Amino acid sequence: MDFNVDKDGYYGEFGGAYIPEILYSNVKNLRDSYLENMNDPEFRKEFDSLMKDYVGRPSPLYLAKRLSEKYGAKIYLKREDLNHTGAHKINNTIGQILLARRMGKTRIIAETGAGQHGVATATVCALMDMKCIVYMGETDIARQSLNVFKMEMLGAEVIPVTSGNKTLKDATNEAIRDWCCNPSDTHYIIGSVVGPHPYPDMVTRFQSVISEEIKKQLQEKEGRDYPDYLIACVGGGSNAAGTFYHYLNDGRVKLIAVEAAGLGVDTEETAATIHLGKTGIIHGSKTYIMQTEDGQIIEPYSISAGLDYPGIGPLHANLADKKRAKVFAATDDEALEAAMELTTLEGIIPALESSHALAAFPKMKFKKDDVVVLTVSGRGDKDMDTYVNAIKNNKI
């Protein structure tokens, strides 16, 4: 079975492009040209050069000895937290800004939850001298103030969103409205593997630099280019898509995705879309969505601003549906404990998103010679206020 996208933009039954008429030509132009541009030797040359000299790739694949000892396997950490701007998001924004420039766009819009995608977008807009508008929910602005300051310092206009529960879904709604009003000069840099085709595939391909490097690095360290397990957190799912990409059709590799359970999958305060969602359409794509019986979106909740999305990328919906990926749900408390464990055992403070991936370890049983790769998608600087409050309140 092939787990990649088909020619119509579907992963199994999930995906597609459900868009208003006003965006049709924009999305069609992107769909018709993204692969041609990405495969152009000049484009690749500029992209690879920026990845190396600006982002600082390849990111290290680090053997976490104390973590390995604790869980009885060879655990490697893919250190996306060491990228410029502190997360994997920069891989995609560099790719998309190069595409936008080729398509003659002069204005960039983006949505952001945790702020990492917003910072990465503001960064590449500063680099390429393009106007940048970032939509961000008021709730996320309050809990990610450091990233808001960074975006503004980089020259972006951060627009607070006050609808819904004022988080990622609502920011995405506003960004799409903006795009509908300004289709000719504006490119929307979507930060995850969501939205209408070709976005899920395009973002996955830009993020696939992660799995491409894992293959080479494992060959060097282990004498084989594949692990037994790949682990990543999923909200929309871009770091997981990039981590899994070169192994999607390799049955030797077990794929583990970890979503945010919030206060628990049996509560109303959760963002465990794959566990609880039903098929529907959100932001131009058919996928699993947390929704009521009559199709109203249920507001998601997670301690992590980057994982509280009520949908999931169609790639991940299909991987779960076809049982290609095993999906865990980690609660806020489990994520906080996992963050402290990595910090005390390895001296690495992870982003709260990555902490959810780390929370998979206590739920798994490994064999001694298993090779495990977990993607640390971001660094914990942006979450220090949350960590400080958790420590003060004896949560960790």
C-alpha positions in Angstrom: 0.0 0.0 0.0 1.3 3.5 -0.9 0.8 6.1 1.8 1.8 9.1 -0.3 -0.7 11.5 -1.8 -2.5 10.6 -5.1 -2.8 12.8 -8.1 -6.1 14.3 -6.9 -4.6 15.3 -3.5 -6.0 12.4 -1.4 -4.5 10.1 1.1 -6.9 7.2 1.0 -10.3 8.9 1.6 -8.7 12.0 3.3 -7.4 15.3 1.7 -8.7 17.1 -1.4 -9.3 20.8 -1.9 -12.6 22.2 -0.6 -12.2 25.9 -1.3 -14.2 29.0 -2.1 -14.3 30.0 -5.8 -12.2 33.2 -5.1 -9.2 31.0 -4.1 -9.5 28.5 -6.9 -7.0 30.1 -9.3 -4.4 30.6 -6.5 -4.6 27.0 -5.3 -4.6 25.7 -8.9 -1.5 27.7 -9.7 0.2 26.4 -6.7 -0.9 22.8 -7.4 0.3 23.1 -11.0 3.7 24.5 -10.2 4.9 23.4 -6.8 6.5 20.1 -7.9 8.0 21.6 -11.0 9.5 24.4 -8.9 10.7 22.2 -6.1 12.5 19.9 -8.6 14.1 22.8 -10.5 17.9 22.5 -9.9 18.2 26.3 -9.3 15.4 26.1 -6.7 17.0 23.1 -5.0 20.4 24.8 -5.0 19.0 27.9 -3.2 16.9 25.9 -0.8 19.8 23.5 0.1 22.2 26.4 0.5 19.8 28.2 3.0 19.2 25.0 4.8 22.9 24.6 5.4 24.2 28.1 5.9 21.1 29.9 7.4 19.2 27.2 9.2 22.2 25.2 10.3 21.3 21.8 8.9 21.8 18.9 9.1 20.4 18.9 12.6 22.2 16.4 14.9 21.0 12.9 15.6 22.0 12.5 19.2 22.2 9.2 21.1 20.5 9.9 24.4 22.5 7.5 26.6 20.7 8.1 30.0 17.3 8.0 28.3 18.3 4.9 26.5 19.4 3.3 29.7 16.1 4.1 31.4 13.9 2.7 28.7 16.1 -0.2 27.5 16.6 0.7 23.9 18.9 2.8 21.7 17.1 6.1 21.7 18.3 8.8 19.3 16.9 12.4 19.4 16.6 14.3 16.1 17.5 17.8 17.2 15.1 20.1 15.3 15.3 22.3 18.4 18.8 23.3 17.3 17.6 24.9 14.0 17.6 28.7 13.6 14.4 30.0 15.2 14.3 27.0 17.5 12.0 24.5 15.7 11.4 22.5 12.5 9.0 25.2 11.2 11.8 27.1 9.4 12.3 24.2 6.9 8.9 24.8 5.4 8.8 28.6 5.6 12.1 28.8 3.6 10.7 26.5 0.9 7.4 28.4 0.7 8.9 31.9 0.6 11.1 30.8 -2.4 7.9 29.5 -4.1 6.0 32.7 -3.3 8.8 34.8 -4.8 8.8 32.7 -8.0 5.0 33.1 -8.3 5.4 36.9 -8.1 3.7 37.3 -4.7 4.7 40.3 -2.5 2.6 39.9 0.6 2.8 36.9 3.0 0.2 35.8 5.6 0.4 33.0 8.1 -1.4 31.6 11.1 0.4 30.5 14.3 -0.4 28.8 17.6 2.7 28.2 19.6 4.3 31.1 17.6 7.1 29.0 16.2 5.6 29.0 12.7 4.9 32.8 13.0 8.5 33.4 14.0 9.8 31.3 11.2 7.5 33.1 8.7 8.5 36.5 10.0 12.1 35.5 9.8 12.0 34.5 6.1 10.0 37.6 5.2 12.7 39.7 6.8 15.3 37.7 4.8 13.4 38.2 1.5 12.1 41.7 2.2 8.4 40.8 2.0 5.4 42.2 3.9 4.3 39.8 6.7 1.0 39.5 8.5 0.6 36.8 11.2 -2.8 35.8 12.7 -2.6 34.6 16.3 -5.4 33.8 18.8 -5.5 36.1 21.8 -5.2 33.0 24.1 -2.0 32.0 22.4 -0.7 35.6 22.4 -1.0 35.6 26.2 0.8 32.3 26.7 3.5 32.8 24.0 4.4 36.5 24.5 8.1 36.0 23.8 7.4 34.7 20.3 5.0 37.7 19.7 7.8 40.1 20.5 10.2 38.2 18.2 7.7 38.4 15.3 7.2 42.1 15.8 10.9 42.7 16.1 11.4 40.9 12.8 8.9 43.4 11.2 5.7 41.3 11.1 2.3 42.6 12.0 0.7 40.3 14.5 -3.1 40.5 14.4 -4.9 39.2 17.5 -7.9 36.9 16.8 -10.8 37.1 19.3 -13.3 34.5 17.9 -13.8 31.0 19.2 -11.4 30.0 21.9 -8.9 32.4 20.4 -6.3 29.7 19.4 -4.9 28.0 16.3 -8.2 27.1 14.5 -9.5 30.7 14.9 -6.2 32.2 13.6 -6.4 29.8 10.6 -10.0 31.0 9.9 -8.9 34.6 9.8 -5.9 33.9 7.6 -8.1 32.2 5.1 -10.5 35.2 5.2 -7.6 37.5 4.5 -6.5 35.3 1.6 -10.0 35.5 0.1 -9.8 39.3 0.2 -6.3 39.5 -1.3 -5.8 36.6 -3.7 -3.7 38.3 -6.3 -0.6 39.6 -4.3 -0.8 37.3 -1.3 0.7 33.9 -0.5 -0.6 32.0 2.5 2.3 30.1 4.2 0.4 27.3 6.0 2.6 26.0 8.8 1.4 22.4 9.0 0.3 19.5 6.8 -3.3 20.8 6.7 -5.4 22.9 4.3 -6.4 22.2 0.7 -4.2 20.2 -1.7 -1.3 20.8 -2.4 -0.5 22.2 1.0 -0.3 18.9 3.0 2.0 17.3 0.4 4.0 20.5 -0.2 4.7 21.1 3.5 5.5 17.3 4.0 8.0 17.5 1.2 9.8 20.6 2.7 9.8 18.9 6.1 11.1 15.6 4.6 14.6 17.0 5.0 14.2 15.5 8.5 13.7 11.9 7.4 16.3 12.3 4.6 18.9 13.2 7.2 17.8 10.5 9.6 18.5 7.9 6.9 22.0 9.2 6.3 22.8 9.7 10.0 21.6 6.2 11.0 23.6 4.6 8.2 26.7 6.3 9.7 25.9 5.5 13.3 24.2 2.1 13.1 25.2 0.7 9.8 21.6 0.7 8.6 19.4 3.5 7.3 16.2 2.8 9.2 15.1 2.7 12.8 12.7 0.2 14.5 10.6 3.1 15.8 10.0 6.7 14.7 8.2 8.9 17.3 6.8 12.4 16.8 4.1 14.6 18.3 1.1 15.6 16.1 -1.1 18.6 16.2 -1.6 19.4 12.5 1.3 17.1 12.1 4.2 18.7 10.1 7.2 17.5 12.2 5.7 14.0 12.2 5.1 14.1 8.4 8.7 15.1 7.9 10.0 12.5 10.3 7.9 9.7 8.7 8.2 10.7 5.0 11.0 8.5 3.7 9.7 5.6 5.8 6.0 5.7 5.0 6.1 2.6 2.8 8.9 0.8 4.8 7.1 -1.9 6.9 10.2 -2.5 9.0 9.7 0.9 10.7 6.9 1.3 13.3 5.5 4.9 13.2 4.3 6.4 16.5 2.3 9.6 16.6 1.4 11.3 19.9 -1.4 13.8 20.1 -2.5 16.0 23.0 -5.0 14.5 25.4 -5.2 17.7 27.4 -6.9 16.8 30.7 -7.8 13.4 29.3 -9.5 11.8 26.2 -12.5 11.2 28.4 -12.9 14.9 29.3 -14.1 17.9 27.3 -10.7 19.5 27.7 -8.7 17.7 25.1 -7.2 17.9 21.6 -7.0 14.2 20.8 -8.4 14.5 17.3 -7.5 11.0 16.0 -8.9 9.3 19.1 -12.1 11.3 19.2 -12.6 12.8 15.7 -15.1 12.0 13.0 -14.6 12.6 9.3 -15.5 16.0 8.1 -14.1 19.1 6.3 -12.0 21.8 7.9 -9.9 24.5 6.3 -10.2 23.0 2.8 -9.4 19.4 3.6 -11.4 16.2 4.4 -10.0 14.7 7.6 -10.8 13.7 11.2 -12.3 16.6 13.1 -13.5 16.9 16.7 -17.1 17.8 16.2 -20.6 17.5 17.7 -23.3 15.3 16.4 -24.6 18.1 14.2 -21.1 18.9 12.8 -20.2 21.9 15.0 -16.4 22.0 15.8 -15.6 21.2 19.4 -13.1 23.7 20.8 -9.8 21.8 21.5 -7.7 22.2 24.6 -4.0 21.5 25.3 -1.4 23.0 27.6 0.7 23.1 24.3 -0.3 26.0 22.0 1.0 24.1 19.0 -1.1 21.0 19.4 -4.6 22.3 20.2 -6.0 22.0 16.6 -9.5 20.3 16.2 -8.4 18.6 13.0 -5.3 16.6 11.8 -3.4 16.5 8.6 -5.0 14.1 6.0 -1.7 12.1 5.8 -2.0 11.3 9.5 -5.7 10.6 9.3 -4.9 8.0 6.6 -2.0 6.5 8.5 -4.2 6.0 11.6 -7.1 4.8 9.5 -5.0 2.1 7.8 -3.2 1.2 11.1 0.1 2.2 9.6 0.8 4.5 12.5 0.0 3.8 16.2 -1.4 6.9 17.9 -1.0 7.6 21.6 -2.6 10.5 23.5 -0.5 12.2 26.2 -2.1 14.4 28.9 -0.8 17.8 30.0 0.6 16.2 33.2 2.3 13.4 31.2 3.9 15.9 28.9 5.2 18.0 31.8 6.7 15.0 33.4 8.3 13.9 30.1 9.8 17.4 29.7 11.3 17.3 33.2 12.7 13.8 32.5 14.5 14.9 29.3 15.8 18.1 31.1 17.2 16.2 34.1 18.5 13.1 32.2 19.9 14.8 29.1 20.2 18.5 29.8 17.7 19.4 27.0 14.7 21.5 27.7 12.1 20.6 25.0 9.1 22.5 23.7 5.8 21.4 25.2 4.9 20.0 21.8 7.9 17.7 21.8 7.3 16.8 25.4 4.1 15.0 24.2 6.2 12.8 21.9 8.6 12.0 24.8 5.5 11.0 26.9 5.2 7.9 24.6 8.2 6.2 26.3 6.5 5.1 29.5 3.6 3.7 27.3 6.0 1.5 25.2 8.0 -1.7 25.7 11.3 -2.0 23.8 13.8 -4.7 23.0 17.4 -4.0 24.0 18.6 -3.7 20.5 15.7 -1.6 19.2 16.8 1.6 17.5 14.4 4.4 18.3 14.4 7.9 16.8 12.3 10.7 18.4 12.0 14.1 16.8 12.5 17.0 19.3 10.6 19.4 17.2 11.3 22.5 19.2 13.1 24.0 22.1 11.5 25.0 25.4 12.4 28.7 25.6 8.9 29.8 24.5 7.3 27.6 27.2 9.3 28.7 30.2 6.4 30.6 31.8 4.3 27.4 31.6 7.1 25.3 33.1 7.7 27.8 35.9 4.0 27.8 36.8 3.9 24.0 36.8 7.0 23.8 39.1 5.5 26.5 41.4 2.2 24.6 41.6 4.0 21.3 42.2 2.7 19.8 38.9 6.3 18.6 38.2 
